[in-house]
Amino acid sequence: MPDYRNKIAYQGEPGAYSHLACKTAYPDMEPVACESFSAAFASVENREAGLAMIPIENSLGGRVADIHHLIPESTLYIINEHYQPVKHCLLGLKGTSLDQLTHIRSHPQGLAQCLSLIEELKVKPMPSTDTAGSAREIRDLNDPSQGAIASALAGEIYGLDVLRERVEDRLGNTTRFIVLSATRIEPDPQDGPCMTSFTFKVRSVPAALYKSLGGFATCGVNITKLESYIIDERFQVAQFYAEIEGHPADKLVDTAFQELQFYSTKLKILGTYPANSYRTQNLGA
């Protein structure tokens, strides 16, 4: 029987960019497709998979819906991050030529990122549930007038030809993923730069957030992400998701967290993990 620890769960169909992220970051693990993000979380919580690869934000589309609501309620820990380039391909049935296409299918964001191609070919865009699902639809329809915008991996899985590579309007499209585990795994702060993700709550009163985060400014700890969500029916309590550069074992980070707890409630450290090299190569960190 295969060991669940050798499996990594993702949301989407085979050939999705999450699937590609699994194969890129963990080539020795078996990717397991899940219908929803909550199912991917549950597969790790129930010991059906060792890890989950979850998209958290995209350089063009912004944050991924639902993830920031699922993470705080989960028992899982963030142990890593991965940046996956999104390289769209135009796929079609084997032997299809561009002039045969009349319709192109993809996730709405995939279509929106390839408007120049759609205009050039004068085809009708057809929204689908996801990019990989659109490739499967092309295979099942077996109609040479139908194309799909998806990954090269999806084309390989569903037996399609790559009619054109890199069809996105803007190069550099990248999705950031977090890797979740049922076991807390923290890097040694001496091994290199670290990131720490956490959530906390404050009342919606003047200066509450300013006071909560003042310790990070005083201690020189860089906050790289801060997002808020109203979580009560009277719109008086906000929950924040934040990420900082540093490890809680660092004295200055620990001091900043102590001040945060003095002015806020429900602090939950979601994980401390190695800062991906993409940050220093592309983000100027």
matplotlib code that plots the C-alpha trace (Angstrom):
import matplotlib.pyplot as plt

x = [0.0, 1.4, 2.5, 0.3, 3.4, 4.5, 1.4, 0.8, -2.8, -3.9, -7.1, -8.1, -7.9, -4.8, -2.8, -3.8, -1.1, -1.4, -0.5, 2.4, 3.6, 3.5, 5.6, 8.1, 8.6, 8.2, 9.0, 9.4, 5.8, 2.6, 0.2, -3.4, -6.2, -9.0, -12.3, -12.0, -9.5, -11.3, -11.0, -7.2, -7.0, -9.0, -6.8, -3.8, -5.8, -7.1, -3.7, -4.6, -1.8, 1.4, 1.3, -1.0, 0.0, -2.3, -2.3, -2.5, -2.0, -1.3, 0.8, -2.1, -5.3, -4.4, -5.3, -7.0, -10.6, -11.4, -7.8, -7.5, -10.7, -9.7, -6.2, -7.2, -9.7, -7.3, -5.1, -2.4, 0.9, 2.6, 6.1, 7.2, 6.3, 6.7, 6.5, 5.1, 5.4, 2.1, 3.0, -0.2, -0.3, -3.0, -4.0, -6.0, -6.7, -3.8, -3.4, -5.5, -4.4, -5.0, -7.3, -9.7, -10.4, -13.7, -13.9, -11.3, -12.0, -10.3, -10.8, -12.1, -8.7, -6.9, -9.1, -8.6, -4.8, -4.9, -7.1, -4.6, -4.6, -8.4, -8.6, -5.9, -7.7, -11.2, -12.5, -15.2, -14.0, -15.8, -15.4, -14.6, -14.2, -10.4, -7.6, -7.0, -10.7, -10.9, -8.2, -10.1, -13.3, -11.4, -10.4, -13.9, -15.6, -13.2, -14.0, -11.1, -12.8, -12.4, -9.1, -8.1, -5.7, -3.9, -0.5, 1.7, 1.3, -2.5, -1.8, 0.4, -2.1, -5.1, -3.2, -3.5, -1.1, 0.5, -0.6, 1.2, 3.3, 3.4, 0.1, -0.5, -0.6, 1.9, 4.9, 5.9, 2.5, 3.3, 1.3, 2.6, 1.7, 2.0, 2.8, 0.7, 1.6, -0.1, 3.2, 4.9, 8.3, 10.4, 13.7, 16.8, 17.0, 20.8, 20.2, 18.9, 16.1, 12.7, 9.1, 6.4, 2.7, 0.1, -3.4, -4.8, -7.9, -8.5, -11.6, -12.7, -11.6, -9.3, -5.6, -6.1, -4.1, -1.5, -0.8, -0.9, 1.8, 3.9, 6.3, 7.3, 8.2, 10.1, 12.0, 12.7, 10.8, 9.5, 5.8, 5.4, 1.7, -1.3, -4.9, -8.1, -11.5, -14.6, -15.7, -18.7, -22.2, -22.0, -18.8, -16.9, -14.2, -11.5, -9.2, -5.9, -3.6, 0.0, 3.4, 6.8, 10.4, 12.0, 11.8, 10.0, 13.2, 14.8, 14.9, 13.4, 10.7, 9.8, 9.6, 7.3, 5.0, 4.8, 3.6, 1.2, -0.4, -0.8, -3.0, -4.7, -6.4, -6.4, -2.8, -2.2, 1.2, 0.4, 4.0, 7.6, 9.3, 12.3, 12.0, 11.9, 14.8, 12.3, 12.0, 15.6, 15.8, 12.6, 11.1, 14.1, 13.9]
y = [0.0, 3.4, 5.6, 8.7, 10.7, 10.3, 12.0, 15.7, 17.0, 19.9, 21.4, 21.0, 18.4, 16.7, 19.2, 22.2, 24.7, 23.4, 19.9, 21.4, 23.1, 19.8, 18.1, 21.0, 21.5, 17.8, 15.6, 12.5, 12.8, 11.5, 14.4, 13.7, 15.8, 17.1, 18.7, 21.7, 23.5, 22.2, 18.6, 19.2, 20.4, 17.5, 15.0, 16.1, 16.4, 12.8, 11.4, 10.6, 12.8, 14.1, 17.6, 20.0, 22.5, 25.5, 28.7, 31.8, 34.7, 35.4, 38.3, 39.3, 38.0, 38.9, 36.7, 33.4, 33.4, 31.2, 30.3, 33.0, 31.8, 28.1, 28.5, 29.9, 27.2, 24.4, 22.4, 22.4, 24.3, 26.2, 24.6, 26.0, 28.3, 27.9, 30.3, 28.7, 30.6, 30.5, 29.7, 29.4, 27.3, 27.1, 23.5, 21.6, 18.1, 16.4, 17.7, 20.8, 24.1, 27.6, 28.5, 25.7, 27.2, 29.0, 28.7, 28.8, 27.4, 28.2, 29.4, 33.1, 34.3, 32.3, 33.9, 37.4, 36.9, 36.0, 38.6, 39.5, 35.8, 35.7, 39.0, 37.8, 34.5, 36.0, 33.2, 33.1, 32.7, 30.0, 30.1, 26.8, 25.7, 25.6, 25.5, 21.8, 21.1, 23.0, 20.8, 17.7, 19.1, 19.5, 15.9, 14.7, 17.0, 15.7, 18.8, 20.5, 23.9, 23.9, 25.0, 25.4, 27.7, 25.6, 24.3, 22.1, 19.4, 19.5, 19.0, 16.0, 14.4, 14.8, 14.0, 17.4, 19.3, 22.6, 24.9, 27.9, 28.5, 31.5, 33.0, 35.2, 39.0, 39.7, 37.6, 37.1, 35.8, 33.8, 32.1, 31.8, 28.6, 27.6, 24.0, 22.6, 19.8, 18.2, 18.4, 21.7, 21.8, 24.9, 25.7, 26.6, 30.4, 30.0, 28.2, 31.3, 33.8, 32.7, 33.8, 33.6, 33.7, 34.4, 35.6, 37.9, 39.8, 43.4, 45.3, 47.9, 50.9, 53.8, 53.0, 49.3, 48.1, 50.8, 49.8, 46.1, 46.4, 49.1, 46.6, 45.3, 48.9, 49.5, 46.2, 46.7, 43.6, 43.8, 43.0, 41.8, 41.1, 42.3, 41.6, 42.1, 40.3, 41.3, 38.2, 39.2, 40.1, 43.6, 44.5, 45.3, 42.6, 42.2, 39.3, 39.9, 37.6, 38.7, 37.6, 38.9, 38.3, 36.5, 33.6, 33.7, 32.5, 35.9, 38.2, 41.2, 39.1, 37.6, 41.1, 42.3, 39.3, 40.1, 43.6, 42.3, 40.1, 43.0, 44.9, 42.1, 38.7, 35.2, 35.3, 32.2, 31.5, 29.4, 28.5, 29.5, 28.4, 29.1, 32.2, 31.0, 32.1, 33.7, 36.5, 37.6, 37.0, 38.8, 40.6, 42.5, 41.0]
z = [0.0, -0.9, 2.0, 2.3, 3.2, -0.4, -1.7, -2.3, -2.7, -4.9, -6.1, -9.7, -12.5, -13.7, -15.8, -13.7, -12.7, -9.1, -10.5, -12.3, -9.1, -7.3, -10.0, -10.0, -6.3, -5.2, -8.2, -6.0, -4.6, -6.1, -7.0, -5.9, -7.5, -5.3, -6.3, -3.9, -1.7, 1.4, 0.1, -0.4, 3.2, 4.5, 2.7, 4.7, 8.0, 7.5, 6.6, 3.0, 1.8, 3.4, 2.0, 0.1, -2.5, -2.2, -4.4, -2.3, -4.7, -8.4, -9.8, -12.1, -10.4, -6.8, -3.8, -4.3, -2.9, 0.1, 1.1, 3.8, 5.4, 5.3, 6.7, 10.1, 10.8, 9.7, 11.9, 9.2, 9.2, 6.4, 5.9, 2.5, -0.3, -4.1, -7.0, -10.2, -13.5, -15.5, -19.1, -21.2, -24.3, -27.0, -27.3, -29.9, -31.2, -32.9, -36.5, -35.9, -37.5, -36.2, -39.0, -38.0, -34.6, -33.9, -30.1, -27.3, -23.8, -20.5, -17.0, -17.1, -15.9, -18.5, -21.2, -19.8, -19.8, -23.5, -25.1, -27.9, -29.1, -29.0, -31.0, -33.5, -34.2, -34.2, -32.1, -29.4, -25.8, -23.8, -20.0, -18.3, -14.6, -14.9, -17.5, -17.2, -17.4, -20.6, -22.1, -21.1, -22.7, -26.0, -25.9, -25.1, -27.7, -30.4, -32.5, -34.4, -34.2, -30.4, -28.7, -25.1, -23.1, -20.5, -19.5, -21.7, -19.0, -19.6, -23.4, -22.6, -20.3, -22.6, -25.8, -27.4, -29.7, -28.6, -31.4, -29.9, -26.8, -24.4, -25.6, -22.6, -23.2, -20.3, -19.5, -15.9, -14.7, -11.5, -8.9, -5.3, -3.5, 0.1, 1.2, 4.1, 6.5, 9.5, 11.3, 12.2, 10.5, 11.1, 9.5, 11.6, 11.5, 10.9, 7.6, 5.7, 5.4, 6.8, 6.4, 9.1, 8.4, 11.1, 11.8, 14.6, 15.5, 16.6, 17.4, 14.9, 17.0, 16.2, 16.3, 17.1, 14.1, 14.5, 18.1, 17.3, 14.6, 16.1, 17.6, 14.1, 13.0, 16.2, 15.9, 12.2, 11.2, 7.6, 7.1, 3.5, 3.5, 5.5, 4.6, 6.6, 6.8, 8.7, 10.6, 12.7, 11.7, 13.3, 11.3, 14.5, 14.5, 11.9, 11.3, 9.7, 7.7, 7.8, 6.7, 7.9, 7.1, 10.1, 12.5, 15.9, 17.5, 16.5, 19.4, 17.5, 16.0, 19.4, 20.9, 18.1, 18.6, 22.3, 21.6, 19.0, 21.6, 24.1, 21.7, 19.8, 20.3, 18.8, 17.5, 15.6, 13.9, 10.8, 10.1, 9.7, 6.5, 4.3, 2.1, -1.5, -3.7, -6.0, -3.4, -3.7, -7.5, -8.4, -5.5, -4.2, -0.8]

ax = plt.figure().add_subplot(projection="3d")
ax.plot(x, y, z, "-o")
ax.set_aspect("equal")
plt.show()
